[in-house]
Amino acid sequence: MKWSEFFTSSVGKKLVMGLTGLFLISFLVVHAGINACIWANDGGVMFNKAAHFMGATVVIRIMEVGLFAGIFIHIIQGYVLEATNRSKRGIGYKVNLGNKGSKWYSRSMGLLGTILLLFFIIHWKQFWIPSRFTGVNETMIDGKEMHNLFNLMQVTFAEPWVVIVYVLACISLFWHLMHGFQSAFRTIGVHNGRFLKIIESTGIVFAAVICLAFAMMPVSMYLGWVK
């Protein structure tokens, strides 16, 4: 089988989903770590330094291209798999097994992914596009001029509807990770029952911690817990 044929096969598509999913999981860890800098309560100095490092380092900017490629490949492949699965279930089961057959969130990855896609569009418009193209207010830190993304966050999260959208997106991300985390490891070949239980438990903790951290960022900004 040619490589091109492998990646267009059912197994190949799932492998691409698994690998891009693990890549995006690693990105979530980095992103959450940078966001956590806002709780230093130092007027955004630590956060702006971290954001400046990420935006000014050539290697990381190159990795950013890979990140966007990973996101879009993951999204496109996800929709392809969803369409394939729906076509296979076209006739439907005689008995609806519900959660006995699979968890509701594993059957709703298409919906959860769509919600996250809409959130990404909003997030990119509010933060990524201004920081890369349209411009952000500058601040001087340690003699260096940097984007004041902390101030942009304060302004953005002063709007209640934005906070609500972000929290809802974090809830969707939680359920998406609940299935996606362990599914990614299964896809790359982890089938040992003992390891799968550890991975499943780790996935639950990871999803809860990451999503709570992301959700608390806009909530903390809106309620004035960070300054």
Secondary structure, 3 states (H helix, E strand, C coil): CCHHHHHCCHHHHHHHHHHHHHHHHHHHHHHHHHHHHHHHCCCCHHHHHHHHHHHHCHHHHHHHHHHHHHHHHHHHHHHHHHHHHHHHCCCCCCCCCHHHCCCCCCCCHHHHHHHHHHHHHHHHHHHHHHHHHHCCCEEEECCEEEECHHHHHHHHCCCHHHHHHHHHHHHHHHHHHHHHHHHHHHHCCCCCHHHHHHHHHHHHHHHHHHHHHHHHHHHHHHCCCCC
